[in-house]
Amino acid sequence: MSKFVKRFMHDQSGATAIEYGLIAALIAVVLISALQTLSGKIGGTFNAASAKMP
C-alpha cells in the first residue's frame, strides 16, 4: 500500500492534463473575444458588398 501512495504522490499526469485544459480554455476565451470584436466589421463588410450587388 505504501508503494501505491508514494507513486500517487509523485504522479504528475493529472497536473499536466489540468494545465492543458487551462491553456485550451484561455485560447477559447481569446478566440471568442476576438471574434466578437471583429463580428461588427465583418458584418458591415458583407452588408456593404450585398448592397452593391444588383
N, C-alpha and C positions, 0 to 999 in steps of 0.2 A: 504494500500500500504506500510506503514512503517513496518508492521509485515513481509511482504514478503522480504523487503530489509534487515531487521535485521536477518531473518532466512537465507537468501542467504549469508550474510557476515560471519555467523558462521558455515556454511556448510563446512565440511572437506572431504566429499566423493570424490570430484573431485581431491583433492590433493593426496588422498590415491591411486586412480586409476593411477595417473601420477607416483607416487613412485613405484607402482608395475610394471608399464611399463618400467621404468628406470632400475629396478632390472632385469627384463626379458631381456632387451637389453644388459645389462652388462654380464649376463650369456651366451647369444648367442655369444657375442664377444669373451669371454674366450673359449667357446667350439670350435668356428671356428679357433681361433689361435692355440689351442691345436691339433686339427685335421690336420691343415696344417703342424705343426711341426712333427707330428707322421706319416704323409702320406708317406714320403720317406722311413722311416724304415719299415713300414708295407708293402709297395710295394716291397722293397728289400727282405723281408722275403718270400712273395708269389712267387717272381721270382726265388729265390733260391730253394724253395720247388718244383716248377714246373720244374726246370731244372734237378732235381734229379729223377723225375718220368720217367719211360721208355716210 
